[in-house]
Amino acid sequence: MAKTRALVWGILAAVLLLTGAGAGWVALNQDRLARALIERLEAHLLTDAHINHIDVDLLSHFPNVSLVLHDAWLLGSHSPTDTLLKARELSVACNALQLIGGNYELTALEVSNASLSVASNANGWNTQVWDAGNGDADNENFAIDQLALTNVQLAIDGQIIGVDQAALQLNWTETGLRATGAGQFASVNAKAFATSEPLTWSAQVDWNATEDTAHVSISSLQWLGLDASIEATRTAKWTVRGAVESANMKALRDVVALPSTYDALTSDATANGTFTWDGRTFKSNWALAPARWGVPCGDQTLQLQGDARLWVKYEGGAWRADAPHVALRMNGIDWSGKVERILFDTGSFEATGQGSVEWPDADLKALFPGDWPTRGQLQWDGMVKRKRSGAMDWNGQWSLAEGSGSLQATPWTASGNGSLDGADLVVDAFDGTWGGIAVTGNVQGQLPLQDAPRSQWTGSLALPELAFHSTDTGSVSLASLQLPAGMQVQCDVAIGTIQYDGWQLAAAALALEGDGNGWVVPRFRAETLNGLLSGDGSLTFHSEGQRAKIMLHPTAASCDLPGLFEAFDNFDQATLRAEHLTGAFDASGSVQLDIDDAFNWQPEDLDVLGSATIRSGEISNLEAFQEIANYLRSNRLMAPLVDPDDLASRLEHVEFEQVESPIYISNGTVQLPHTNIRSSAMNITLEGEYRFDSSIDYTLGFALRDLRATSESAFGAITDDGLGHQFFVSMTGTMEDPTYGWDREAQKNHRKENFQREKDLLKELFRKSNP
């Protein structure tokens, strides 16, 4: 045991003595080693080089020694200002004894804190700085086996790679080189790829100098969380293929320049895929696992869950992609299909598939303010496209089931289906309610999707019933009926029944046309009061939609007269009521009035020019007639000439075949021109006016012969020659409390008219008697 320990200590002592001796020898011969290396380098270099000073490193590559060249630089072969290499430290490992003996065998090269700029021009690369044939091949071997780079900036034709560290094992062969190693790039700034994030790798390179071919196999490349393997081959050109796992959004942003509209795009999705590159075109296929996406939409961000299969291509300086499968989901909204022609530089795409929106789960108000449905399901099957300009386009089929909500505070329900092609919306069929009013029909037109839209809408609507009340004034604003500028509407409307208080119209049909200036009804027809009502009308906006003018041209044919009074509650008066009347009437004319935003109108704004005809009329038990008889009974001038009881009896039931009269309404006054009424009781003339404040001013004219108890006299029967004397009664006050009196002015005017007629008659008789 003691002998063994003595042997070990002896060996250690010998090694230490030899090492110390070797170190001392190297220190003593440091200058010789440096001069020997510089001499051989100068013999082979074709360009200028500079070394500040040289140190000896005994430990880094023991048992070899390293000569450390400080502040060294080497010019490139292009020009005197072309610097190929500039290094703070460049360490060369070799066998010191062989170097002193003239054998130049270098084993390792380390470059640190350096920049290497490789460039090409028409004459080739700037690396033509070494003459391998200028020396003794038997005693020289500059093919290093190990290469280490630390903090080196590598520039190749302006494309820069920052190398934190790299270590390569070099195996030189008769035809070229095989290198294996690993390292980390601090940054890359190349045309096809740039990043400031660290990139670690391990790889093998095979280079055949004879055939000028190469193969690079990167077994592991890790960058921004992704892991890739890459195979690259160079024959006439480079081709690359590889596989990537766990690619993420941050890595995508470093590779692809997305449009500014997608700056806020976020996702925790990862993708696995494969790719190829042939020197001109990059192609890849990817699978994205289900993950969260934050997609910018205006000022908001859509929070989605999605997965996809994706094909990405780079060619001609531009990126594009196609996704044969995409599935997106968010609260109450889902869509699945394919997305084609995705251009990253413009953000354009074309998506085709099926989607649905479920309310109330879907809440779109935060993204797109408006009156969205509160319930229902919207289905879509078709294409959605975002153009290069950023404009959107659609083409597909849609359906809405059990939708409901409110629009401008008016509740609605609807179910329907149709299509959408760009701005052209077609509603093939729908049924629903609007403000409680049932509606069915179909429409088509252009949605206002442009800054200055011009859209035309056509269609047909059917309403089972429509009800209004006189108390509804103000429930709908006039402004809500005004169409946007450039919008036009043409629609046929059929309404089963229209009810306005007590007035009912049945089987109504009308044509409706509208634009920003107003609405026109070219034709209207409805059954009412056992007759027919037809005509046309218009509503024209003015005062910026705060007021409007209504023009109507109605025609009533064979309508029931007492039914008219019943429908309108005897026109708010009790003198002439439906129970007094029998007969039918025809009427036509022109009506004009102004309304305000709440559909209120003033009597002085109503103008009517019309005419009315009553046929087969009867008036029974009219209290006003009895009051007239009572007035005549009490009149001292008329009492001797009138049998009031006989007159009262005849006025209890008055029949007349036909009465025609024009009617004028203006400035709140209904004017009735002179009208002759030939009845079973007597012939009466009537003229005057009725004002909307219920005041009246009528004049009734009676032939004196009709006021007598009989048409017989002492001279025989009394006949009417048209020149009989008239007696005129005024009816003033109000319809509820009329006042009767003798109308002297009317009497005087009548006498003048009769005197003129008598003169004309005498002239005619005289002319006939004197041939």
Secondary structure, DSSP 8 states (H G I E B T S, - for coil): -HHHHHHHHHHHHHHHHHHHHHHHHHHHTHHHHHHHHHHHHHHHBSS-EE-SEEEEESSTTTTSEEEEEEEEEEE-SS-TT-EEEEEEEEEEEE-HHHHHTT-EEEEEEEEEEEEEEE-EETTEETT--B-TTSS-TTTEE---SEEEEEEEEEEETTEEEEEEEEEEEEEE-SSEEEEEEEEEEEEEE-SS-EESS-EEEEEEEEEETTTTEEEEEEEEEEETTEEEEEEEEESSSEEEEEEEEEE-HHHHHHHS---GGGTT-EE---EEEEEEE-SSEEEEEEEEEEEEEEEEETTEEEEEEEEEEEEEEEETTEEEEEEEEEEEEETTEEEEEEEEEEETTTTEEEEEEEEEEEETT---TTTS-S---SEEEEEEEEEEEE-TTS-EEEEEEEEEEEEEEEETTEEEEEEEEEEEETTEEEEEEEEEEETTEEEEEEEEEE---SSS--EEEEEEEEEEEEEE-GGGTTSS-GGGG---TTEEEEEEEEEEEEEETTEEEEEEEEEEEEETTEEEEEEEEEEETTEEEEEEEEEEEETTTTEEEEEEEEEEEEEEHHHHHHHTGGGG-SSS-GGGEEEEEEEEEEEEEEEETTS---GGG-EEEEEEEEEEEEEES-HHHHHHHHHHHH-TTTGGG--HHHHHHHHTEEEEEEEEEEEEEETTEEEEEEEEEE-SS-EEEEEEEEETTSEEEEEEEEEHHHHSS-SEETTEE----S---EEEEEEEEESSSEEEEE-HHHHHHHHHHHHHHHHHHHHHHHHHH--
